[in-house]
Amino acid sequence: MITDKVKKGEITIDYCPTEDMLADYFTKPLQGSLFRRLRNTIMGVTDSEYLQYKTEFEEAKRTRDG
């Protein structure tokens, strides 16, 4: 079925390197930089934005539990 659609030109298949597979974030126990990169990509943030959000969250939690 997929082969037929490819032959008809209805869809194309592109190579995607393993380290760029976003679904791995949801299906594999990732660690380190790959985990952080995929997490940030899915969340749509940069490393610095994530760290800022994390800092603000922790401060709000301390204030609330304070």
NORKA-V502564 format. One record per run of one state. SS is the DSSP state (2 for helix, 1 for strand, 0 for the rest). FROM is the first residue (numbers start at 0). TO is the last residue. If there is no record, write none. Layout:
SS:FROM:TO + SS:FROM:TO
This chain:
0:0:0 + 2:1:6 + 0:7:16 + 2:17:19 + 0:20:22 + 2:23:26 + 0:27:30 + 2:31:42 + 0:43:45 + 2:46:64 + 0:65:65
